[in-house]
Amino acid sequence: MEIRRTFDILTHLTTRAPQANCLVAKAKGKWQPLSVQQVQEQANLVSLGLHQLGIEAGDKVAIISANRPEWMLADFGIAQLGAVSVPMYPTITVDDYRHIFTDADVKVVLVSDQKLLARVHEATEDLAEAPEHIFTFDKVVGTRHFGELLSMGKLESATTLEPLKAAVQPDDLLTLIYTSGTTGRPKGVMLSHDNVLSNCRDLTSYLPLPEQSKALSFLPLSHIFERTATFLYLILGFSIYYAESMERIADNLREVQPQVFTTVPRLLEKIYDKIVATGSKLTGVKKRLFFWALNLGLKYDTQKNLGFFYNKQLALANKLIFSKWREAMGGKVEFIVSGGGALQPRLARVFWAAGVRVMEGYGLTETSPVIAACRPEPENNYIGTVGPVLPHIEVKIAPDGEILTRSASVMKGYYNRPDLTAEAIDADGWFHTGDIGEFLEGRFLKITDRKKEMFKTSGGKYIAPQVIEAKLAESPLIEQCMVVGENQKFPSALLVPAFAELRAWAESHGLPTNLSDAALTAHAQVQKLYEGLVQQYNASFAHWEQVKKVVLLPTSWSVETGELTPTMKVKRKVITANNLPRIEALYS
């Protein structure tokens, strides 16, 4: 059947190949599956329960929760009514909750647990028009449980739902996603059923795996990256397992043994750093073999055959070393899809060498999200780029280097902001991404920087901070970094150390073990270490791009402090304001 609305996916699955393990989560220590049939039945009850509450087409329903089956039951149930889901990151500020509830005119809130419920209450207590109904996925005393909404659905005749579903059109608004934004208030991105499904249709050949393959889900469903991936998994007939938490990902990988998962570069870096740290603790022959294999992997190139001798060595390295890497990820991972930021090429190289195909992609919430992606075939996976543009998507590079795109997956616009919509989408339908890029070999898209984040030194030279930051982040001793220096003589860097790795280094170099993070970053030997690291990486850049001075910060940036967006992008203005005396001291 043709999938024209997101909830058609369930009809497609029930009629084609209904499976027992559609959505799977852990409860009381055991993985508990929902079959396709159960997902459809419970989604129907969500629709009918909301209908009992008076929710109609176009009404907004917020979902605030970590990933779990109820998230998707709610998503499908809302969509079947023609209502609009408003997913919200659990980690955003109370002020942002308040803004979104008001701007979207949210009628119902579905929230996961008591902790997030308290934040919802704080955000709504002084609102003139607060959401009318709140339900929790966990049982919380004094609040209506999600099960009550399902029970309300049983009071309605199932036949009530069919004409409501039939009235929903592919171009109708599916969801309102408030972009985290590195500056200013979050903006509501309007995505239709067809926006998201057109992206899924273009991606079906990117995961050549059999039906009932397993995907592990842990990136937030409130981000369109994981949500579109979820729709794609279901269309392909995969089983989706929800990780218990970010801290339990490694354990869940071993338990579930998935064939695929999506990730952001920082998480992949942490997996890599943990593996390298384990290798560093080996001794003798084992340690030499480990780093021999690692160095082989770092030379891997999808675009070149490095010859008979290299291939023979790599086969041996896979047998002796890389097989253990795969076992640590469950032993069956074939594909890792990376998005949400620039991936270090060394990570892609070493995982490809280890027999795990890493596919880096690029897109925005406004494009549902994928614009370009590396494919699973080596010849279509150019490491260091985000791959070829997807079928049915147009991309062109503007004279100033900005990436423009036009396709069925481009948003309907920003909610309540026709002015911002007109700025983003020109009269010819081209969406202006704000990213700078170029094509390599005529077809592989490479992102070089954010248009608005480039700055000039006082000497008139342009600096692309993201390129420098990505290079510095290759060091396992650097957790976070931001390059500064607009209108100054030279660029400098604010660095947050990776404190676990730094403490291991400090201990091996005889520094006191009882130093606080602040005392550690202020220590002369540590300062000298990081200045030396930066000097090493400076060799990769032109003279005017080289970082001349460094500030070590004792605390990490986070979503909670307002210095990172929920998708872990740095808020440059906030970080600059918070560290202004330090920055001014660099140039005084």
Secondary structure, DSSP 8 states (H G I E B T S, - for coil): ----STTHHHHHHHHH---S-SEEEEETTEEEEE-HHHHHHHHHHHHHHHHHTT--TT-EEEEE-SS-HHHHHHHHHHHHTT-EEEEE-TTS-HHHHHHHHHHHTEEEEEE-SHHHHHHHHHHHTT-TT--SEEEESS--TTSEEHHHHHHHHTTS-GGGHHHHHHT--TTSEEEEEEE--SSSS-EEEEEEHHHHHHHHHHHGGG----TT-EEEE-S-TTSHHHHHHHHHHHHTT-EEEE-S-GGGHHHHHHHH--SEEEE-HHHHHHHHHHHHHHHHT--HHHHHHHHHHHHHHHT--TT----HHHHHHHHHHIIIIIHHHHHHTTS---EEEE-SS---HHHHHHHHHTT-EEEEEEE-GGGSSEEEE--SSGGG--TTS--SB-TT-EEEE-TTSEEEEESTTS-SEETT-HHHHHHHB-TTS-EEEEEEEEEETTTEEEEEEEGGG-EE-TTS-EE-HHHHHHHHTTSTTEEEEEEE-TTSSS-EEEEEE-HHHHHHHHHHTT--TT--HHHHHH-HHHHHHHHHHHHHHHTTS-GGGS--EEEE-SS---TTTTSB-TT--B-HHHHHHHTHHHHHHHH-
